[in-house]
Amino acid sequence: MFDLTMLAVFLTATLALNLSPGPDVFYVLANSARHGTRGGVLSTLGVSAGVVVHTVLAAFGIAALLAVHRWAFEAVRLLGALYLIWLGLSAWRSAGVAAQAQAGVSPWQIVRRGFVTNVLNPKVGLFFLAFLPQFTDPERGSVALQILILGAFFICSGTLVNAGYALAGGWVSVTLRREPRWQRRLDQLSGSILLLLGLRLLLPQRCT
């Protein structure tokens, strides 16, 4: 279905994009700082689940509606920004009490937050709509199926890379939390990252 040379180019580009620190990486690191390696890995799974949604939307052209209808793009963007800001403020409010906070946060909640954060970022959907079709060929079969397969490759690569970041961030977090004075600082750092991501998304964006 795919030209091997084109597929190799896609996989190389995908790995480079996933290794480059972006919103997903910083989100995973923020969760690693707050909840340790476990939290970072769980947030990675949530983010990857969100990418599945964006891949499906791109494959069937629904994401194109966000590029055409400004109001839809803005609504999703604002919801995503407010959600990240809320998570950041929550981290700041509970700074220094991470042990108690972790006890009250289930694995499902961490996965769900990563999923919602990614799904409510319309820029991810538009990126997939612009990036994945470049590596498809209508003469080689269903374009939608090709996009789904390419998206699966992208998701696998992104999951492995983000899991690596989660392990590194979790190790640093555990090491620093041995000193009580660092616990509050790590929680504040986590909250600050989430706030910055939310504010970044809140800034006016072009949807085309």
JOFENGI-V968482 format. One record per residue. N is the residue number from 1. RES is the residue in one small letter. OMEGA is omega as a letter, one per 20 degrees, with the letter a starting at -180 (* if undefined). D_FIRST is the distance of its C-alpha to the first C-alpha in Angstrom with 2 decimals. Layout:
# JOFENGI-V968482
N|RES|OMEGA|D_FIRST  N|RES|OMEGA|D_FIRST
This chain:
# JOFENGI-V968482
1|m|a|0.00  2|f|r|3.81  3|d|a|6.91  4|l|r|9.16  5|t|r|12.11  6|m|r|11.02  7|l|r|10.01  8|a|r|13.43  9|v|r|15.14  10|f|a|13.99  11|l|r|15.22  12|t|r|18.37  13|a|a|19.10  14|t|r|18.62  15|l|r|21.03  16|a|r|23.47  17|l|a|23.54  18|n|r|24.13  19|l|a|26.80  20|s|r|28.62  21|p|r|31.35  22|g|a|30.79  23|p|a|32.03  24|d|r|30.06  25|v|a|31.35  26|f|r|34.86  27|y|r|34.74  28|v|r|33.82  29|l|r|36.55  30|a|r|39.01  31|n|r|38.45  32|s|r|38.72  33|a|a|42.02  34|r|a|43.30  35|h|r|42.06  36|g|a|41.24  37|t|a|38.14  38|r|r|37.69  39|g|r|37.74  40|g|r|35.27  41|v|r|32.73  42|l|r|33.29  43|s|r|32.86  44|t|r|29.58  45|l|r|28.35  46|g|r|29.64  47|v|r|27.96  48|s|r|24.57  49|a|r|25.14  50|g|r|25.87  51|v|r|22.61  52|v|r|20.85  53|v|a|22.84  54|h|r|21.97  55|t|r|18.20  56|v|r|18.65  57|l|r|21.00  58|a|a|18.77  59|a|a|15.86  60|f|r|18.40  61|g|a|20.42  62|i|a|23.55  63|a|r|23.87  64|a|r|24.37  65|l|r|27.67  66|l|r|29.00  67|a|a|28.57  68|v|a|30.32  69|h|a|33.04  70|r|a|35.06  71|w|r|37.11  72|a|r|34.16  73|f|a|32.95  74|e|a|36.54  75|a|r|37.20  76|v|a|34.27  77|r|a|35.11  78|l|r|38.77  79|l|r|38.14  80|g|a|35.94  81|a|a|38.56  82|l|r|41.42  83|y|r|39.71  84|l|r|39.25  85|i|r|42.84  86|w|r|44.12  87|l|r|42.44  88|g|r|43.94  89|l|r|47.39  90|s|r|47.23  91|a|r|46.56  92|w|a|49.53  93|r|a|51.79  94|s|a|51.22  95|a|r|51.22  96|g|r|53.09  97|v|a|52.70  98|a|a|49.18  99|a|r|50.19  100|q|a|51.51  101|a|a|48.62  102|q|a|46.05  103|a|a|47.98  104|g|a|47.58  105|v|a|43.86  106|s|r|41.64  107|p|a|38.20  108|w|r|36.83  109|q|r|38.57  110|i|r|37.00  111|v|a|33.46  112|r|r|34.25  113|r|r|35.60  114|g|r|32.50  115|f|a|30.35  116|v|r|32.70  117|t|a|33.04  118|n|a|29.33  119|v|a|28.79  120|l|r|31.84  121|n|a|30.61  122|p|r|29.11  123|k|r|28.23  124|v|r|25.47  125|g|r|23.94  126|l|r|24.31  127|f|r|22.82  128|f|a|19.59  129|l|a|19.66  130|a|a|20.15  131|f|a|18.05  132|l|a|14.67  133|p|a|13.92  134|q|a|14.52  135|f|r|11.20  136|t|r|9.16  137|d|a|8.58  138|p|a|9.90  139|e|a|9.06  140|r|r|5.30  141|g|a|6.70  142|s|r|9.16  143|v|r|10.12  144|a|r|12.21  145|l|r|9.75  146|q|r|7.76  147|i|r|11.39  148|l|a|12.43  149|i|r|10.12  150|l|r|11.17  151|g|r|14.59  152|a|r|14.72  153|f|a|14.28  154|f|a|16.93  155|i|r|19.16  156|c|r|19.20  157|s|a|20.11  158|g|r|22.64  159|t|a|24.18  160|l|a|24.83  161|v|a|26.26  162|n|r|28.40  163|a|r|29.61  164|g|r|30.76  165|y|r|32.65  166|a|r|34.09  167|l|r|35.40  168|a|a|36.97  169|g|r|38.45  170|g|r|39.72  171|w|r|41.42  172|v|a|43.19  173|s|a|44.18  174|v|a|45.67  175|t|a|47.49  176|l|a|49.03  177|r|r|49.94  178|r|r|52.33  179|e|a|54.51  180|p|a|55.52  181|r|a|55.92  182|w|a|52.21  183|q|a|51.12  184|r|a|52.21  185|r|r|50.76  186|l|r|47.31  187|d|r|47.40  188|q|r|48.48  189|l|r|45.74  190|s|r|43.14  191|g|a|44.69  192|s|r|44.86  193|i|a|41.15  194|l|r|40.31  195|l|r|42.88  196|l|r|41.54  197|l|r|37.97  198|g|r|39.44  199|l|r|41.60  200|r|r|38.75  201|l|a|36.75  202|l|r|39.98  203|l|r|40.42  204|p|a|39.56  205|q|r|35.94  206|r|a|34.10  207|c|r|31.31  208|t|*|29.70
